[in-house]
Amino acid sequence: MEPQMKATTQTAFGAVSDPVPANDAIQSDVELVKKDVKEKLGRTFSVYQATQFCTQIVDGYKYFVKVDVGNSEFIHLELYKPNGGQLSLLNVEDKKSESDPLKK
């Protein structure tokens, strides 16, 4: 397990954890997919800061991340990292607000 990135220690296989504040490891992963996010949405961001995330243990790890992109706008990212593999961007949801819940 990747302890620096998991949201809680009580998450069962397949279950999605409750949201927790983003940490440096999640911010690093969000930075790794920034180019892909910009290409998918066709725009750049004045801010690009992860604020919270959830973890799902599957055949690897899924991360659902809320990202502040400035001007009171947020995006939701779905990331996947297979065991022993590289991180990839699965989905981006645009036009979210701070109060919009992460996918669970």
N, C-alpha and C positions, 0 to 999 in steps of 0.2 A: 504494500500500500504506500502511497505517496503522502506521508503525514503532513508535509508543509502545505498541501493543497486541499486536503479533505475538510469538509465543512464540520462534521461531527464524528465522533468515534462510535456512535450508536447506529449508523446507517446500515440497514440490511441490504443484501444483494438485491438489486433492482429497485429499491425504494429511493426516493429523492429526499435528501436532507432538508431541514429547515434552512432558510437563508441566514447567512452570517456575514459580518463585514468582510470586505475584500482584504487580502493580504498581499505582500510583495510578490509571492509566487504566482498568484492569480493575475496581478498586474503585468508581470513578465509574460505570461501566456497571452494575455490580451494584446500586448505589444507585438507578439510574434504573428498574430493574424490581422494586424491593423491594415496592411496593404490589401488583403483579401476583402476586408470589410469595406474599405473605401471603394474598391472596384465593384462590389455587389450593390452598394448604395449610390455610387456615382457622385460622391462628394467628399470633401475633407471636413475636418473637425477642428474647432478652436480649442477644445478640451477633449481628452480621451482618457478618462479615469474610471477604473473599475470601482464600484461602490459596495456591491454585495454579490454573493454567489451561493449556489446550491450544488451539491455533488450527488451523482448517481453512480453506483458501482454496477457495471455491466461487464462485458468482456473487455475490461479496461475501465476507464473513467469518463463520464460525461460531466461537463461543467455548464451550468446555466448562470450567466454573468450579466448583471446590470451595469451599464457603462454610461457615465455622464459625458455627453458630447457638447456641452455648452448651451447657452441660451435656454436654460430650463428644459432641455431635451435629453432624452435617454434612449439608448438602444439596448436590446437584449441579445446576447450571443449564446449560441449552443456550440460548445467545443467538445471534441472527442480525442482521447488519447488511449490507443490500445496498449495492452501490456507489452512493454518493450518497443513500442512504436512511436511515431511522431504525432504531434498535436495537429489537428485539423479543425477547420471551421465547418460546422454542419449547417447552421442556420443563423440568419440575422433578422430581427424584428425591429423595424424603424418606428419613429414617431411615438415613443413611449414616454410616460411621465414618471416622476419620482415615485408616485404612489402606485403605479402599476405593479402587480405582483409578478415575480418570476414564475415561469412555467413549473408546475409540480405534477 
